[in-house]
Amino acid sequence: MEDKGQGFRYSIAMLDLAQPHDRLFKALLSHPETAGTLLREHLPPAIVALLANEPPEPVEGTFVSEELRPYLSDRLFRARMQSGRTAWFYTLIEHKSYPDRKVALQLGRGILGIHEQEDRARPDWTHLPAVVPLVLYHGATEWRIPGEYLALVDADETLRPWLLNFPFTVIDLGPIPDGRLSSYARLRAGLLALKYGTREAAQQMAALEEIIAALGQAPELLIPVVLYMMTTFSELDRKTVRGIVTRVHPQEDNEMLSIFAREIIDQGRQEGRQEGRQEGRQEGLREGEKRSLRRILQHRFGPPPEWVNEKLARADLQTLEVWMDRSFNAESLQELFR
């Protein structure tokens, strides 16, 4: 098992990403050992047999355009092969609840972007790196789209040898039994959360015990996994969150709950600032403060009553910030809004 303190600090450092699926995916696969396990457990055996016995190296950067980031995330890894060559593994995660048949188009853009990046970095190259694409899908509907680029192209069979094509591996989490998602607890905990993040509320709550058991073996993932579930598990309340924290990391209970609260608030403020920059006015910041305060009130006290919604609707930006600071310690809604 990894060092808990180091993992705890590492996980907190990963929480500045905007989209919940993207945030957890990147926190999970930024760990080389976890990324290596994903490749070895889910790539075709013929490819796995070529890998050297060492974890892949994560490569920074994304090839997903801004407008597609709510639906897609990507990670790039550089791995040494037993032959001494280097191969790149381009991993795309599909966040929609149903498979998107255009995902092969994004894989093609990613592969081309990687080669163009290499061309700029090494103008004197003699060969470009091999890029192996794979898709991780955690939607609620089973993946039934062919795993090759040419499935998108309407062409006569005779033309196929002359047309651009590549196969890709699809990891559809839905049909995989929970206990077989991974033999590595860290990866299993993250994949379990992602798998159920797009499911119905009853399925999500039924999977909690399995997720908690995996987190017990990988407590360094507690913060990103629970923050993800607080965003995507519709019936996860503050009492349940405290129960998860107490079971997985009891010595950090109050500290972690405070971190969860502050991260929810900070995320809402970041969204509001982004909206404010786009709209060029203070109203964007105010809306971000209201969204984040509603989130923390939901987790602390349950759905806000109508009188609270009315107060939030009328409040200016400075008042909202005062209320948010009080929300950490207030024992009731009446105390918070006194």
SERO-4910 file (N, C-alpha, C, O; in steps of 0.05 Angstrom, whole numbers):
BEGIN
 pado doro    nc1    nc2    nc3   cac1   cac2   cac3    cc1    cc2    cc3    oc1    oc2    oc3
  Met    A     17    -24      0      0      0      0     18     25      0     39     26     12
  Glu    A      8     46    -14     24     70    -16     23     87      9      6     83     26
  Asp    A     42    105     11     43    122     35     18    140     35     12    154     16
  Lys    A      3    138     58    -22    152     59    -19    182     59    -34    196     46
  Gly    A      0    192     74      3    221     75     11    233     48      0    253     40
  Gln    A     29    219     34     37    229      8     14    228    -11     10    247    -26
  Gly    A     -1    206    -11    -24    204    -29    -45    224    -23    -58    235    -41
  Phe    A    -49    230      3    -69    250     11    -62    277     -1    -79    291    -12
  Arg    A    -37    285      2    -29    311     -9    -30    311    -39    -39    331    -51
  Tyr    A    -23    289    -52    -23    287    -81    -52    291    -91    -57    305   -111
  Ser    A    -71    277    -78    -99    279    -87   -110    307    -85   -123    316   -104
  Ile    A   -104    321    -64   -113    349    -61   -103    366    -84   -117    383    -94
  Ala    A    -78    361    -92    -66    378   -113    -80    374   -140    -77    391   -158
  Met    A    -96    352   -143   -108    347   -169   -136    360   -171   -149    355   -191
  Leu    A   -145    376   -152   -173    384   -151   -179    410   -165   -200    421   -161
  Asp    A   -161    420   -182   -166    446   -195   -178    443   -223   -178    462   -238
  Leu    A   -187    419   -231   -198    415   -257   -229    419   -256   -241    413   -236
  Ala    A   -240    430   -277   -267    440   -276   -288    418   -278   -307    418   -262
  Gln    A   -286    399   -296   -307    379   -300   -303    356   -281   -281    347   -277
  Pro    A   -325    346   -269   -321    325   -249   -310    299   -260   -292    287   -248
  His    A   -320    290   -284   -309    265   -295   -279    269   -303   -263    251   -298
  Asp    A   -273    292   -314   -246    298   -323   -227    299   -298   -205    290   -299
  Arg    A   -237    311   -277   -221    315   -252   -213    287   -241   -190    283   -235
  Leu    A   -233    269   -239   -226    243   -228   -209    227   -246   -190    213   -238
  Phe    A   -215    228   -272   -199    213   -292   -170    221   -291   -152    203   -292
  Lys    A   -165    246   -290   -137    256   -290   -123    251   -263    -99    245   -262
  Ala    A   -138    253   -241   -126    246   -215   -119    217   -215    -98    209   -203
  Leu    A   -135    200   -227   -130    171   -227   -107    164   -245    -89    149   -236
  Leu    A   -106    174   -269    -86    164   -288    -60    181   -289    -42    176   -304
  Ser    A    -59    201   -272    -33    216   -269    -13    199   -252     10    206   -251
  His    A    -22    178   -240     -5    160   -225      5    138   -244    -11    122   -254
  Pro    A     31    137   -250     42    119   -270     35     89   -266     29     75   -285
  Glu    A     35     81   -240     29     53   -235      0     46   -242     -6     24   -252
  Thr    A    -18     65   -236    -46     61   -243    -50     60   -273    -65     43   -283
  Ala    A    -37     79   -287    -39     80   -316    -28     54   -328    -40     43   -347
  Gly    A     -6     44   -318      6     19   -328    -13     -4   -324    -14    -22   -341
  Thr    A    -26     -5   -301    -45    -27   -295    -69    -26   -315    -77    -47   -324
  Leu    A    -79     -2   -320   -101      1   -339    -93    -11   -367   -108    -26   -379
  Leu    A    -69     -4   -376    -59    -14   -402    -56    -44   -401    -65    -58   -420
  Arg    A    -44    -54   -381    -38    -83   -380    -63   -100   -377    -64   -122   -387
  Glu    A    -83    -90   -362   -107   -105   -357   -128   -104   -380   -145   -121   -382
  His    A   -126    -83   -397   -148    -78   -416   -139    -76   -445   -156    -77   -463
  Leu    A   -114    -74   -451   -105    -75   -479   -105   -104   -489   -104   -122   -473
  Pro    A   -106   -108   -515   -104   -135   -526    -78   -149   -517    -57   -135   -515
  Pro    A    -79   -175   -511    -55   -189   -500    -30   -186   -518     -8   -186   -509
  Ala    A    -35   -185   -545    -12   -183   -563      4   -157   -559     28   -156   -562
  Ile    A    -10   -135   -552      3   -110   -546     16   -110   -519     39   -101   -516
  Val    A      2   -121   -499     13   -123   -472     39   -138   -472     58   -131   -457
  Ala    A     41   -159   -488     65   -176   -489     90   -160   -499    112   -168   -494
  Leu    A     85   -138   -512    107   -121   -523    118   -101   -503    140    -91   -506
  Leu    A    102    -96   -481    110    -75   -462    133    -83   -445    135   -107   -436
  Ala    A    151    -65   -439    173    -70   -420    161    -70   -392    139    -59   -387
  Asn    A    175    -81   -373    166    -84   -346    171    -59   -330    186    -60   -310
  Glu    A    159    -37   -337    161    -12   -323    137      5   -329    125      2   -350
  Pro    A    128     22   -311    104     38   -315    108     59   -337    130     68   -342
  Pro    A     86     66   -351     88     87   -372     92    114   -359     87    119   -336
  Glu    A    102    133   -375    106    160   -367     84    178   -377     80    180   -401
  Pro    A     68    191   -359     47    210   -368     60    233   -383     80    244   -375
  Val    A     47    242   -404     55    265   -420     34    286   -418     10    281   -423
  Glu    A     42    310   -410     23    332   -406     11    341   -432     23    339   -453
  Gly    A    -14    352   -430    -26    364   -453    -52    349   -460    -57    327   -450
  Thr    A    -69    363   -476    -95    351   -484    -99    357   -514    -89    377   -524
  Phe    A   -113    339   -527   -120    343   -555   -150    344   -559   -160    340   -581
  Val    A   -164    350   -537   -193    353   -538   -200    383   -538   -189    397   -521
  Ser    A   -216    392   -556   -222    421   -558   -240    429   -535   -253    412   -522
  Glu    A   -240    455   -529   -253    465   -505   -283    458   -505   -294    451   -483
  Glu    A   -297    460   -528   -325    455   -528   -332    425   -523   -355    419   -516
  Leu    A   -313    407   -527   -319    379   -523   -310    368   -496   -316    345   -489
  Arg    A   -298    385   -479   -287    375   -453   -309    366   -433   -303    350   -416
  Pro    A   -334    376   -434   -354    364   -417   -360    335   -424   -371    320   -407
  Tyr    A   -353    327   -448   -360    300   -458   -336    282   -462   -339    257   -462
  Leu    A   -312    293   -464   -288    277   -470   -265    287   -453   -262    311   -448
  Ser    A   -248    269   -444   -222    275   -432   -201    257   -445   -208    237   -457
  Asp    A   -176    265   -443   -156    248   -455   -130    249   -438   -125    269   -424
  Arg    A   -115    228   -440    -89    226   -428    -70    212   -447    -78    194   -462
  Leu    A    -45    221   -447    -25    210   -465     -2    198   -448      7    211   -428
  Phe    A      7    174   -455     28    160   -440     49    151   -460     44    143   -482
  Arg    A     74    153   -450     97    143   -466    108    118   -452    115    120   -428
  Ala    A    109     96   -466    118     71   -453    141     58   -470    141     59   -494
  Arg    A    159     46   -455    181     32   -468    173      4   -475    160    -10   -459
  Met    A    180     -5   -499    174    -32   -508    198    -50   -503    221    -40   -499
  Gln    A    194    -76   -503    215    -95   -498    236    -93   -520    260   -100   -516
  Ser    A    228    -84   -544    247    -81   -566    266    -57   -562    285    -54   -577
  Gly    A    260    -40   -543    276    -16   -539    263      9   -551    270     31   -545
  Arg    A    243      4   -569    228     27   -581    209     39   -560    205     28   -538
  Thr    A    198     62   -567    179     76   -550    152     77   -565    151     84   -588
  Ala    A    131     71   -551    104     73   -562     88     93   -545     93     95   -520
  Trp    A     69    107   -557     52    125   -543     24    114   -542     15    101   -561
  Phe    A     11    117   -519    -16    107   -515    -35    130   -510    -33    144   -490
  Tyr    A    -53    134   -529    -72    157   -527    -98    146   -517   -113    132   -530
  Thr    A   -105    154   -492   -129    144   -478   -150    166   -478   -145    188   -467
  Leu    A   -173    160   -489   -195    179   -490   -218    168   -473   -224    144   -475
  Ile    A   -229    185   -455   -251    176   -439   -277    190   -448   -278    215   -451
  Glu    A   -297    174   -453   -323    184   -463   -342    187   -440   -348    167   -426
  His    A   -352    212   -435   -368    217   -411   -398    217   -417   -414    219   -398
  Lys    A   -406    215   -441   -435    215   -447   -447    189   -437   -434    169   -433
  Ser    A   -473    191   -431   -487    167   -421   -493    147   -444   -503    125   -438
  Tyr    A   -488    155   -468   -491    137   -491   -467    139   -509   -453    159   -509
  Pro    A   -460    118   -524   -436    119   -541   -439    139   -564   -460    141   -576
  Asp    A   -418    153   -569   -418    173   -591   -402    160   -614   -378    155   -612
  Arg    A   -415    156   -637   -402    143   -659   -380    160   -671   -364    150   -687
  Lys    A   -379    186   -664   -358    203   -674   -332    202   -658   -313    216   -664
  Val    A   -331    184   -638   -307    184   -621   -282    176   -637   -260    185   -630
  Ala    A   -285    161   -658   -262    154   -675   -250    178   -688   -226    180   -693
  Leu    A   -267    198   -694   -258    223   -706   -239    238   -686   -219    248   -694
  Gln    A   -247    238   -660   -230    251   -640   -204    236   -636   -183    248   -632
  Leu    A   -205    209   -638   -180    194   -636   -162    201   -659   -138    204   -656
  Gly    A   -173    203   -683   -157    211   -706   -144    239   -702   -121    243   -709
  Arg    A   -160    258   -691   -149    284   -686   -126    282   -665   -105    295   -668
  Gly    A   -130    265   -645   -110    262   -625    -84    251   -636    -62    261   -630
  Ile    A    -86    230   -652    -62    217   -664    -48    237   -682    -23    240   -680
  Leu    A    -63    252   -698    -50    272   -716    -37    294   -699    -16    303   -705
  Gly    A    -51    302   -677    -40    323   -660    -14    315   -647      4    331   -644
  Ile    A    -13    289   -639     12    279   -626     35    279   -647     57    287   -640
  His    A     30    271   -671     51    271   -692     59    299   -699     83    304   -704
  Glu    A     40    317   -700     47    345   -706     64    357   -684     82    372   -688
  Gln    A     57    350   -659     72    360   -636    101    349   -637    119    364   -631
  Glu    A    104    324   -644    130    313   -647    146    326   -670    170    330   -668
  Asp    A    132    332   -691    145    345   -714    156    372   -706    177    380   -715
  Arg    A    141    387   -690    150    413   -681    173    411   -661    192    426   -661
  Ala    A    172    390   -644    192    387   -624    218    376   -635    240    383   -626
  Arg    A    216    358   -655    240    346   -667    239    348   -698    232    328   -711
  Pro    A    245    371   -709    242    375   -738    260    356   -754    255    351   -778
  Asp    A    281    345   -742    299    327   -756    292    298   -753    310    281   -757
  Trp    A    268    291   -745    260    263   -741    263    247   -766    260    257   -788
  Thr    A    267    221   -762    267    202   -784    243    184   -783    233    175   -804
  His    A    232    179   -759    207    164   -756    190    177   -734    201    187   -714
  Leu    A    164    177   -738    146    187   -718    139    164   -698    141    141   -706
  Pro    A    131    170   -674    125    149   -654    100    134   -661     81    145   -673
  Ala    A     99    109   -654     74     93   -656     55    103   -635     62    107   -612
  Val    A     30    107   -643      9    116   -625    -13     96   -624    -26     90   -645
  Val    A    -19     84   -601    -40     64   -597    -64     77   -584    -61     86   -561
  Pro    A    -87     78   -597   -110     91   -585   -128     72   -570   -131     49   -578
  Leu    A   -139     81   -548   -160     66   -534   -180     85   -522   -174    108   -515
  Val    A   -205     74   -518   -227     90   -508   -236     77   -482   -241     53   -481
  Leu    A   -240     93   -461   -252     84   -436   -280     97   -435   -282    122   -435
  Tyr    A   -300     81   -434   -328     90   -435   -343     82   -410   -342     59   -402
  His    A   -356    101   -397   -371     95   -372   -400    104   -373   -411    111   -352
  Gly    A   -411    104   -397   -439    112   -400   -458     90   -391   -450     67   -386
  Ala    A   -484     96   -389   -504     77   -380   -513     58   -402   -523     36   -396
  Thr    A   -509     65   -427   -517     48   -450   -493     33   -460   -471     44   -463
  Glu    A   -497      7   -466   -475     -9   -474   -463      0   -501   -477      9   -519
  Trp    A   -436     -1   -503   -422      7   -527   -426    -14   -549   -420    -38   -545
  Arg    A   -436     -6   -572   -441    -24   -595   -430    -13   -621   -438    -23   -642
  Ile    A   -412      6   -620   -401     19   -644   -375      4   -652   -359     -2   -634
  Pro    A   -372     -2   -677   -347    -16   -686   -322     -1   -678   -321     24   -679
  Gly    A   -301    -15   -670   -276     -3   -660   -256      2   -682   -234     -8   -680
  Glu    A   -264     16   -703   -245     24   -724   -255     50   -737   -279     56   -737
  Tyr    A   -236     65   -747   -242     91   -759   -259     89   -784   -277    105   -788
  Leu    A   -255     68   -800   -269     66   -826   -299     61   -822   -314     63   -841
  Ala    A   -307     55   -797   -336     52   -793   -351     78   -797   -375     78   -801
  Leu    A   -336    100   -797   -348    127   -802   -351    133   -831   -365    152   -839
  Val    A   -337    118   -849   -334    126   -877   -352    109   -894   -352     85   -892
  Asp    A   -366    122   -912   -383    109   -932   -366    105   -957   -363    123   -973
  Ala    A   -357     80   -961   -339     75   -984   -343     46   -994   -350     29   -979
  Asp    A   -338     42  -1020   -338     15  -1031   -316     -2  -1019   -295      9  -1012
  Glu    A   -322    -27  -1017   -303    -46  -1004   -276    -45  -1018   -255    -47  -1005
  Thr    A   -275    -41  -1044   -250    -41  -1059   -232    -18  -1052   -208    -19  -1054
  Leu    A   -245      4  -1042   -229     28  -1035   -215     25  -1007   -196     40  -1002
  Arg    A   -224      7   -991   -215      6   -963   -185      5   -960   -174     19   -942
  Pro    A   -170    -10   -976   -141    -11   -972   -127     16   -976   -105     20   -967
  Trp    A   -140     34   -991   -128     60   -997   -138     82   -978   -129    106   -980
  Leu    A   -155     76   -959   -166     96   -941   -154     95   -913   -145     74   -904
  Leu    A   -153    118   -901   -143    120   -873   -160    102   -855   -184    103   -855
  Asn    A   -147     86   -838   -161     69   -819   -142     62   -796   -118     61   -799
  Phe    A   -154     58   -773   -140     47   -750   -160     34   -731   -182     44   -729
  Pro    A   -153     12   -719   -170      0   -698   -165     14   -671   -144     26   -667
  Phe    A   -184     11   -653   -180     21   -626   -194      3   -606   -215     -9   -612
  Thr    A   -182      1   -582   -194    -15   -561   -214      1   -546   -210     25   -540
  Val    A   -237    -11   -539   -258      2   -523   -260    -13   -496   -264    -37   -496
  Ile    A   -257      2   -474   -261     -8   -447   -288      2   -438   -290     25   -429
  Asp    A   -309    -14   -441   -336     -7   -433   -340    -17   -404   -342    -41   -400
  Leu    A   -340      1   -385   -342     -7   -357   -368    -20   -349   -368    -37   -331
  Gly    A   -389    -14   -363   -416    -24   -356   -418    -54   -354   -426    -64   -333
  Pro    A   -411    -69   -375   -414    -98   -374   -393   -113   -357   -397   -137   -351
  Ile    A   -372    -99   -348   -351   -112   -332   -361   -115   -303   -368    -95   -291
  Pro    A   -362   -139   -292   -369   -142   -263   -352   -124   -245   -328   -121   -251
  Asp    A   -363   -113   -225   -349    -94   -207   -323   -105   -197   -302    -91   -197
  Gly    A   -323   -130   -188   -299   -142   -177   -277   -147   -197   -254   -153   -189
  Arg    A   -284   -146   -223   -264   -152   -244   -255   -126   -259   -241   -128   -279
  Leu    A   -263   -103   -249   -255    -78   -262   -225    -75   -262   -212    -66   -281
  Ser    A   -212    -83   -240   -183    -83   -237   -175    -99   -212   -190   -100   -192
  Ser    A   -152   -111   -214   -140   -125   -190   -125   -105   -172   -117   -112   -150
  Tyr    A   -122    -80   -182   -107    -60   -168   -127    -41   -154   -143    -28   -168
  Ala    A   -126    -40   -128   -147    -26   -112   -150      4   -121   -173     13   -123
  Arg    A   -128     17   -126   -130     45   -134   -146     49   -160   -163     66   -162
  Leu    A   -139     32   -180   -153     34   -205   -182     25   -202   -200     37   -213
  Arg    A   -186      4   -186   -214     -6   -183   -232     15   -169   -255     18   -177
  Ala    A   -221     29   -149   -237     50   -136   -245     72   -156   -268     80   -156
  Gly    A   -226     81   -172   -232    102   -191   -252     93   -213   -270    107   -220
  Leu    A   -248     68   -223   -265     58   -244   -293     53   -234   -313     57   -248
  Leu    A   -295     43   -209   -322     39   -197   -337     66   -195   -361     67   -202
  Ala    A   -324     87   -186   -337    113   -184   -346    123   -211   -368    132   -214
  Leu    A   -328    120   -231   -335    129   -258   -358    113   -269   -376    123   -282
  Lys    A   -357     86   -265   -378     69   -275   -406     77   -265   -425     78   -280
  Tyr    A   -408     83   -239   -434     89   -228   -440    119   -228   -463    127   -221
  Gly    A   -421    136   -236   -427    164   -238   -448    171   -259   -459    193   -258
  Thr    A   -453    153   -278   -473    158   -299   -498    140   -296   -515    139   -314
  Arg    A   -500    126   -273   -522    108   -268   -545    120   -252   -543    143   -243
  Glu    A   -567    105   -250   -590    115   -234   -582    115   -205   -564    102   -196
  Ala    A   -597    131   -189   -591    135   -161   -590    109   -145   -573    105   -128
  Ala    A   -610     92   -150   -611     66   -135   -586     49   -141   -576     37   -122
  Gln    A   -577     48   -166   -553     33   -172   -528     46   -159   -511     32   -149
  Gln    A   -528     72   -158   -505     86   -146   -503     79   -116   -481     73   -106
  Met    A   -525     80   -102   -524     76    -73   -519     46    -67   -506     40    -47
  Ala    A   -528     28    -85   -522      0    -81   -493     -7    -85   -483    -26    -74
  Ala    A   -479     10   -100   -450      5   -105   -432     17    -84   -408     13    -85
  Leu    A   -443     32    -65   -426     46    -45   -408     28    -30   -384     34    -26
  Glu    A   -418      5    -21   -402    -13     -5   -377    -23    -20   -355    -24     -9
  Glu    A   -381    -29    -46   -359    -37    -62   -338    -15    -66   -314    -20    -65
  Ile    A   -348      9    -69   -330     32    -72   -314     37    -46   -290     42    -47
  Ile    A   -328     36    -24   -315     41      2   -294     20      7   -273     26     17
  Ala    A   -300     -5      0   -281    -27      4   -256    -22    -12   -233    -27     -3
  Ala    A   -259    -13    -37   -235     -7    -54   -220     17    -43   -195     17    -43
  Leu    A   -234     38    -33   -221     61    -21   -206     54      4   -185     66     11
  Gly    A   -216     34     19   -202     25     43   -174     14     36   -156     16     53
  Gln    A   -170      4     12   -144     -6      3   -128     16    -11   -104     12    -17
  Ala    A   -141     38    -18   -128     60    -33   -138     86    -21   -150    102    -36
  Pro    A   -133     92      5   -144    116     18   -135    142      6   -147    163     10
  Glu    A   -112    142     -8   -102    166    -21   -121    177    -42   -119    200    -50
  Leu    A   -140    160    -51   -159    169    -71   -185    179    -59   -204    186    -73
  Leu    A   -187    180    -33   -212    187    -19   -223    213    -28   -247    215    -35
  Ile    A   -207    234    -28   -217    261    -35   -227    263    -63   -250    271    -67
  Pro    A   -211    256    -84   -222    259   -111   -246    241   -116   -264    249   -131
  Val    A   -246    217   -105   -269    199   -110   -294    209    -96   -316    210   -108
  Val    A   -292    218    -71   -316    228    -57   -325    254    -69   -350    259    -71
  Leu    A   -307    272    -76   -315    297    -90   -330    290   -116   -350    303   -122
  Tyr    A   -320    270   -130   -334    262   -155   -362    252   -149   -381    259   -162
  Met    A   -364    235   -128   -391    224   -122   -410    246   -111   -434    245   -116
  Met    A   -399    266    -97   -416    288    -87   -427    304   -111   -448    316   -108
  Thr    A   -414    303   -134   -424    317   -157   -442    300   -174   -461    310   -186
  Thr    A   -438    273   -175   -452    256   -194   -471    237   -181   -490    227   -194
  Phe    A   -468    230   -155   -487    212   -141   -509    229   -129   -505    243   -110
  Ser    A   -533    228   -141   -554    247   -134   -565    245   -106   -575    265    -95
  Glu    A   -563    222    -93   -574    218    -66   -552    217    -44   -558    209    -22
  Leu    A   -528    225    -51   -506    224    -31   -508    249    -13   -504    271    -23
  Asp    A   -515    245     12   -518    268     30   -494    270     49   -475    254     48
  Arg    A   -494    291     66   -472    296     83   -467    274    103   -444    267    110
  Lys    A   -489    262    113   -486    240    132   -472    216    120   -454    204    132
  Thr    A   -479    210     95   -466    188     81   -437    194     75   -419    176     78
  Val    A   -431    219     67   -403    227     62   -387    223     88   -364    213     87
  Arg    A   -397    233    110   -382    230    135   -378    201    142   -356    194    152
  Gly    A   -397    184    137   -394    155    142   -372    143    125   -356    127    134
  Ile    A   -370    152     99   -349    142     82   -321    151     92   -303    135     94
  Val    A   -319    176     99   -294    187    109   -286    173    135   -262    166    138
  Thr    A   -304    169    153   -298    156    178   -288    128    175   -270    119    189
  Arg    A   -300    113    156   -291     86    151   -265     84    137   -249     66    143
  Val    A   -259    102    118   -235    100    102   -211    114    115   -189    103    115
  His    A   -216    137    126   -194    154    137   -203    167    163   -205    192    164
  Pro    A   -210    152    184   -222    163    208   -206    185    221   -218    203    233
  Gln    A   -179    184    220   -163    204    233   -164    231    220   -155    251    231
  Glu    A   -175    232    195   -177    257    181   -205    268    178   -210    286    162
  Asp    A   -224    257    193   -253    262    188   -259    292    185   -268    300    164
  Asn    A   -255    307    206   -263    336    205   -248    351    185   -258    368    171
  Glu    A   -221    345    183   -205    360    164   -214    355    135   -217    373    119
  Met    A   -220    329    129   -229    323    101   -256    335     95   -259    345     73
  Leu    A   -275    334    114   -300    346    108   -298    376    103   -312    387     87
  Ser    A   -280    389    117   -275    417    113   -263    422     85   -271    441     71
  Ile    A   -245    404     77   -233    406     50   -255    402     29   -256    418      9
  Phe    A   -272    382     32   -294    378     13   -311    403     10   -316    412    -12
  Ala    A   -318    415     33   -334    439     32   -320    462     17   -332    475      0
  Arg    A   -295    466     24   -280    488     11   -276    483    -19   -277    502    -35
  Glu    A   -272    458    -26   -268    452    -55   -293    457    -70   -292    467    -93
  Ile    A   -316    450    -59   -342    455    -72   -346    485    -76   -354    494    -97
  Ile    A   -340    500    -55   -342    529    -57   -323    541    -78   -331    557    -95
  Asp    A   -298    532    -77   -278    542    -95   -286    536   -124   -282    552   -142
  Gln    A   -296    511   -129   -304    504   -156   -326    522   -166   -325    531   -189
  Gly    A   -346    528   -149   -368    545   -157   -357    573   -163   -367    586   -182
  Arg    A   -338    583   -147   -327    609   -151   -312    611   -178   -313    630   -192
  Gln    A   -297    589   -184   -282    588   -209   -301    589   -233   -297    603   -252
  Glu    A   -324    574   -230   -343    574   -252   -355    602   -255   -359    611   -278
  Gly    A   -361    615   -232   -372    641   -234   -353    661   -246   -361    678   -262
  Arg    A   -327    659   -238   -308    678   -250   -305    674   -280   -303    693   -295
  Gln    A   -306    648   -289   -305    643   -317   -329    655   -332   -326    667   -353
  Glu    A   -352    651   -319   -377    662   -331   -375    693   -332   -383    706   -351
  Gly    A   -364    704   -310   -361    733   -309   -343    744   -330   -348    764   -343
  Arg    A   -320    729   -335   -302    738   -356   -315    737   -383   -311    754   -400
  Gln    A   -331    716   -388   -344    713   -413   -366    734   -418   -369    744   -440
  Glu    A   -381    740   -396   -402    760   -399   -393    788   -395   -407    807   -403
  Gly    A   -370    792   -382   -359    818   -378   -374    834   -357   -375    858   -358
  Arg    A   -386    820   -337   -401    835   -316   -401    819   -290   -394    795   -289
  Gln    A   -408    833   -268   -408    821   -241   -429    799   -237   -425    782   -220
  Glu    A   -450    799   -254   -471    780   -250   -461    751   -252   -471    733   -238
  Gly    A   -441    747   -269   -429    720   -271   -417    711   -245   -420    688   -237
  Leu    A   -402    729   -232   -390    722   -206   -411    716   -185   -409    698   -169
  Arg    A   -432    732   -185   -454    729   -166   -467    702   -170   -473    688   -150
  Glu    A   -472    694   -194   -485    669   -200   -467    645   -191   -477    625   -181
  Gly    A   -441    649   -195   -423    628   -186   -423    624   -156   -423    601   -146
  Glu    A   -425    647   -141   -426    645   -112   -452    632   -103   -452    616    -84
  Lys    A   -474    638   -116   -500    626   -109   -499    596   -114   -509    580    -97
  Arg    A   -488    588   -137   -487    559   -143   -471    544   -122   -479    523   -113
  Ser    A   -447    555   -115   -430    541    -96   -442    540    -68   -440    520    -55
  Leu    A   -455    561    -60   -468    561    -34   -491    541    -33   -495    528    -13
  Arg    A   -507    540    -54   -528    520    -55   -517    491    -52   -529    475    -39
  Arg    A   -494    486    -65   -482    460    -63   -475    453    -34   -481    431    -25
  Ile    A   -462    471    -20   -453    465      7   -477    463     25   -477    447     44
  Leu    A   -498    479     21   -522    477     38   -536    450     33   -547    438     52
  Gln    A   -536    441      8   -549    416      2   -535    393     17   -549    375     28
  His    A   -509    394     18   -494    372     32   -494    375     62   -492    355     76
  Arg    A   -498    399     72   -498    402    101   -526    399    113   -529    387    134
  Phe    A   -546    411    100   -573    412    112   -595    400     96   -618    401    104
  Gly    A   -588    389     72   -609    378     55   -619    400     36   -609    422     36
  Pro    A   -640    394     19   -650    414      0   -658    440     13   -673    439     33
  Pro    A   -648    462      4   -655    488     17   -685    494     15   -697    490     -6
  Pro    A   -697    504     37   -725    512     36   -729    538     19   -709    551     12
  Glu    A   -754    544     14   -759    567     -4   -749    593      7   -739    610     -8
  Trp    A   -750    597     34   -741    623     45   -711    626     41   -701    649     38
  Val    A   -696    604     40   -667    606     34   -663    613      5   -646    630     -1
  Asn    A   -678    601    -13   -675    607    -42   -682    637    -47   -669    650    -64
  Glu    A   -701    647    -32   -708    676    -35   -685    694    -26   -679    714    -39
  Lys    A   -673    687     -3   -650    702      6   -627    701    -14   -615    722    -20
  Leu    A   -621    678    -25   -600    676    -44   -606    692    -69   -588    704    -80
  Ala    A   -631    692    -78   -638    707   -102   -634    737    -98   -627    751   -118
  Arg    A   -638    747    -74   -636    776    -69   -608    785    -62   -602    809    -64
  Ala    A   -591    767    -53   -565    775    -41   -546    786    -62   -545    777    -85
  Asp    A   -529    806    -54   -508    815    -71   -483    798    -67   -483    780    -50
  Leu    A   -463    803    -83   -439    786    -83   -425    786    -56   -417    765    -46
  Gln    A   -422    810    -43   -408    811    -17   -423    795      4   -410    782     20
  Thr    A   -450    797      5   -465    782     25   -462    752     20   -460    737     39
  Leu    A   -463    743     -5   -460    715    -11   -433    704      0   -431    682     10
  Glu    A   -412    720     -3   -385    712      6   -385    709     36   -372    691     47
  Val    A   -399    727     51   -400    726     80   -415    700     88   -406    686    106
  Trp    A   -437    694     75   -452    670     81   -435    645     76   -437    625     91
  Met    A   -419    645     55   -403    622     49   -382    617     70   -377    594     78
  Asp    A   -370    639     80   -350    636    102   -364    624    127   -351    608    141
  Arg    A   -388    632    132   -403    622    156   -411    592    152   -414    578    172
  Ser    A   -414    583    127   -425    557    122   -407    534    132   -417    512    135
  Phe    A   -382    540    138   -364    519    148   -371    511    177   -369    487    184
  Asn    A   -380    530    193   -384    525    222   -413    527    232   -419    519    254
  Ala    A   -430    539    215   -458    544    225   -471    517    231   -468    498    215
  Glu    A   -486    516    253   -500    491    261   -528    489    250   -541    468    251
  Ser    A   -538    511    238   -565    511    227   -567    532    205   -550    550    203
  Leu    A   -588    530    189   -593    551    169   -599    578    182   -590    599    172
  Gln    A   -613    577    205   -620    602    219   -595    616    228   -593    641    226
  Glu    A   -576    601    238   -551    613    248   -535    624    224   -523    646    226
  Leu    A   -534    610    202   -519    618    179   -529    645    168   -514    663    161
  Phe    A   -557    648    167   -569    671    154   -578    692    175   -594    710    169
  Arg    A   -567    691    199   -576    710    219   -570    739    211   -576    757    226
***
